[in-house]
Amino acid sequence: MTPKISLLKTNIHNLSLQDTLALVEQAIAENKQLHHMVVNAGKLVTLQKDGKLRESVNSADIINADGQAVVWASKFLGVPLKERVAGIDLMASLVELANKKNYKIYLLGAKEEIVSKLVNIYKEKYNPSIIAGYRNGYFSEEEECDIVNDIVNSGAQMLFVAMTSPKKENFLHKHKTSLSKVNFIMGVGGSFDVFAGKTKRAPLWMQKMGLEWFYRFLQEPKRMWKRYLVGNTKFLFLVLKEKFKK
């Protein structure tokens, strides 16, 4: 059984990046499905009151701690996690694995110019055969079934969904059964934008210090101030409340 902890109404698996990659390889080898999810401070705050998101997250087979703040909170609360497993790092490693093992990937999300650019980058860097299919993330609820069918019929072993939260979590939870032939499904947020060169990721030293959110805030302060400054304050309050309750 995969080791896990309970933190702020959420189960988080105590896995390293290498542990997670091994589980993905095992799922593909055994032709089983692995539904992956990540949580950061902001998502943990949101799901305290958003029952639909909480259900979508906790239904996943693997839940990794994406944010460094979550790892710090786990240690503060006496249930230490091994390490942060950022979704963007996991996706990068899995695409490398797909190339090495001749797996196929499906990219769903972002704007058309972003996802098509990323497809071309992967085709050039690896091999055109790595791409089972792709589609931008702008569609109506009525179009979802056709998109799910396209993903299943593509023969992809891995599906990466780059949409905002909670849309990506709820989409994967809703269509998990229909996507059962896809061995690995995960939400990757804004990762397509980074890999396609639209946005930059924080320097490694900022990632290690847990300041990646601040770097993102500096790039888009008007759009991100509430998510990060207000959200992080609420997260700190929730952790302190959990620590000192009763």
Secondary structure, DSSP 8 states (H G I E B T S, - for coil): ---EEEETTEEEE---HHHHHHHHHHHHHTT--EEEEEE-HHHHHHTTT-HHHHHHHHTSSEEEE-SHHHHHHHHHTT---S----HHHHHHHHHHHHHHHT--EEEEES-HHHHHHHHHHHHHHS-GGGEEEEE-S---GGGHHHHHHHHHHTT-SEEEEE--TTHHHHHHHHHTTTTTTSSEEEE-TTHHHHHTTSS----HHHHHTT-HHHHHHHHSHHHHHIIIIIHHHHHHHHHHHHHH--
